[in-house]
């Protein structure tokens, strides 16, 4: 429960919404597992497509107008989220061979990590989180 409560930099949004005390009930686990959860959130788009970190952050910021709680929280959380993504990327790259064998390393560390390019472009059938269609 702690991981889910604190993923995606929830502490930043909780502060924006005045819910810090409610979130504090769940002890924050600063760990490689939380970093990996943030990594998954921050490198996957709403339709499941692989995105680099900056593209994902920019996509979220476009979804929520400036001044809204989510927009402000993500903007403030960007350095924290980026650091979690970088730590996870580093762990994946430096994992011992006995933990990542064969082609698994290539799968665990896609080419798009560390680049500014989107691995796969948006689907023309993708539904925007706000209900409008983007392509």
C-alpha positions in Angstrom: 0.0 0.0 0.0 2.9 2.4 0.8 4.3 2.1 -2.7 1.0 2.9 -4.4 0.3 5.8 -2.0 3.7 7.4 -2.8 4.1 6.6 -6.5 4.2 9.3 -9.1 5.5 11.8 -6.6 2.1 11.8 -4.8 3.6 13.9 -1.9 3.7 16.9 -4.3 0.0 16.5 -5.3 -1.0 15.9 -1.7 0.6 19.1 -0.7 -1.2 21.0 -3.5 -4.5 19.6 -2.4 -4.0 20.0 1.4 -3.9 16.3 1.9 -0.3 15.9 3.3 -1.6 14.6 6.7 -3.7 12.0 5.0 -0.8 10.8 2.9 1.5 10.8 5.9 -0.4 7.8 7.4 1.4 5.7 4.8 5.1 5.6 5.5 7.2 6.6 2.5 9.4 3.8 1.3 12.5 5.3 -0.4 13.7 2.2 -2.2 14.7 0.8 -5.6 11.2 -0.7 -5.8 9.6 2.8 -5.5 12.1 4.1 -8.0 11.1 1.2 -10.4 7.4 2.0 -10.0 8.1 5.7 -10.7 10.2 4.6 -13.7 7.3 2.5 -15.1 4.9 5.5 -14.6 7.2 8.0 -16.1 8.2 6.0 -19.2 4.8 4.7 -20.2 2.1 6.8 -21.9 -1.7 6.5 -21.2 -2.1 4.1 -24.1 0.8 1.9 -22.9 3.3 3.3 -25.4 6.9 3.7 -24.4 8.0 7.3 -23.8 11.1 9.0 -22.7 10.9 10.9 -19.4 10.7 14.4 -20.7 8.0 13.5 -23.3 5.9 11.8 -20.6 6.2 14.8 -18.2 5.3 17.2 -21.0 2.3 15.1 -21.9 1.0 15.3 -18.4 1.6 19.0 -18.2 -0.4 19.5 -21.4 -3.3 17.4 -20.0 -3.7 19.7 -17.0 -4.0 23.5 -17.3 -1.4 25.6 -15.5 -2.5 26.4 -12.0 -4.3 23.1 -11.4 -3.1 20.9 -8.6 -1.8 18.2 -10.9 0.0 20.6 -13.2 1.7 22.3 -10.3 2.5 19.1 -8.5 4.1 17.4 -11.6 6.1 20.6 -12.4 7.5 20.6 -8.8 8.0 16.9 -8.7 9.9 16.8 -12.0 13.4 16.7 -10.5 12.4 14.1 -8.0 10.8 11.9 -10.6 13.7 12.4 -13.0 16.1 11.3 -10.3 14.1 8.1 -9.7 14.1 7.3 -13.4 17.8 7.9 -13.7 18.5 5.7 -10.7 16.5 2.9 -12.2 18.1 3.3 -15.6 21.5 3.0 -13.9 20.4 -0.1 -11.9 19.2 -1.7 -15.1 22.4 -1.0 -17.0 24.7 -2.1 -14.2 22.7 -5.3 -13.2 25.1 -8.3 -13.0 25.0 -10.6 -16.0 23.7 -13.5 -13.8 20.5 -11.4 -13.1 20.0 -10.4 -16.7 20.9 -13.1 -19.2 20.7 -13.4 -23.0 18.6 -10.8 -24.7 16.9 -9.8 -21.5 19.3 -6.9 -21.0 18.3 -5.4 -24.3 14.7 -5.8 -23.3 15.2 -4.4 -19.9 17.1 -1.4 -21.2 15.4 -0.3 -24.4 17.2 1.9 -26.9 15.0 4.9 -26.1 16.3 5.2 -22.5 18.4 8.2 -22.2 17.3 9.6 -25.6 14.8 12.4 -26.4 13.0 10.3 -29.0 9.7 8.5 -28.4 10.2 4.8 -29.0 6.9 4.4 -30.7 4.7 7.2 -31.8 1.2 7.8 -30.5 -1.5 5.6 -31.8 -4.1 7.3 -34.0 -6.7 5.5 -31.8 -5.3 6.7 -28.5 -7.8 8.3 -26.2 -6.7 11.3 -24.3 -7.1 11.1 -20.5 -9.4 14.1 -20.7 -11.7 12.4 -23.2 -10.5 14.2 -26.4 -8.7 12.2 -29.1 -5.1 12.9 -29.9 -3.0 11.4 -32.6 
